[in-house]
């Protein structure tokens, strides 16, 4: 419905007409005038009333958005690749450290010297637990 701002409204004296307005009262004379007018953003209408309003994207903004999405995806892919490589290096280091520990532990067992009269470091404990019930 084509209508104009009423001369008594606060937005009438701005010097320009906002793109979107919300009005409370419509006065019909020879022309239709909106009074009690508030300027609103188009995105607000689409956000609060998506069943009635939608914001169409311009070609330039769509291109910019797609370009930004491509750059973000490429950056995420390189970060993911870097993390995977770091994880692989960490796994290899852990594997080598484990192999080193197991080989040093097995070699230390082989090179142990048995001395007569001396208890081995890994012998059975001195106080064996008695089998059976303790107490009543």
N, C-alpha and C positions, 0 to 999 in steps of 0.2 A: 504494500500500500504506500504510494508516494505521499509523504507528509513533510512538513517543515517544522523547525523549532519555533515555538511561540516567542514573541518578542519580550515577554516578561520572564522567560527562563534564564538562568545564569549562564548557560552555554551559548546563548544567542550573541552576546557581546564579545566572544573570544576572537572573532575575526576569521575563524575557520570552523568547519563542521567536522566533528569526530567521525571516524569510519563506522563505529558501532555505538548505539545508544540504547538505553533501557528507559522507557517512559512509564509513567503511572496513569496519566490522564490524556485522552485524545479529545480535542475540542474541534467540533465540526462547524465551520462557517462556510464562506465561499471556498476556502481552502481548509485542509485538515492540518491542525497544529498539535504538536506534542508539548505538554507541559509536565513539570516535575521530572525533568530529564537528567539522567546520569550517563556519563561517558564510560564505556566498558571496553575491554580488550576482546578481540575475536577469539583468542585462545581460551579465555574464561568461559565463553559461551560453549565452546566445544568440550571443555573439561566438565562443566556442570550439567550440561544437557546434551550428551552425545547422541541421544535418540532423535534430537531435533537439528543439531548443528554439527558440521564437520569442517575442519580446516584443510583446504587443499594445498598441497606443497607446490611451490613454483619449480620450474625446470632447473633453475640454477641451484636452488637450495637442495633439491633431490640429488643433483650431481655432487654437490659438496658433501652431503651426508653419505652417499655411496663411497666417495673417495676416502672420507674419514674412516668408514667401516673397513675398507680395504687396508688402509694404513694400520689400523688397530689390529686387524687379523694378522698382518705380516709381522708386526711387532710381537704379538703373542706367540706366533709360531717360532720366531727366533729365540724368544725367552724360553719356550718349552724345549726347543732343541738344546739350548745351552744347559738347562737344568738336567735333561736326560744324559748329556755327556758328562756333567759333573757327577751325577749319580752313578754312572758306569765306572768312572775313575775311582769313586769312593768304594764301590763294590770290589773292584780289582785290588785296591790297597788293603781292604779288609780280608780278602781271600789270601793275599800274600802274607799278611801278618798272621793269619790263622795257620797257614802252612808252616811259617817260620816257627811259631810257637809249638806246633805239634812235632816238627822235626827236631827242635831243640829239646823238647821234653823227652822224646824217644831216644835221642842220642845221649842225654844225661842218664837215662836208665841203663843204657848199654855200658856206659863207661864207669858205672859205680863199682868201687872196689870193696870186696867183702873182707872185713878184718875179723879174725877170730877173737871171741870174748867181748866184742863190742856189739851193742844192739843196733839193729838197722833203724833208720829213721822212719821207715814205714812198716813197722812191725805191728803185731797185734797189741791192743791196749793192755796195760798191766792189770787193770781191774775189770774183769769180765762180769757182765751182769748175770746174776743167777737166774736160772729158769725156775719158774714157779710163782706162787702167790706170796705177796708181802702183806703182812697184817693179819687180820682175823681169818 
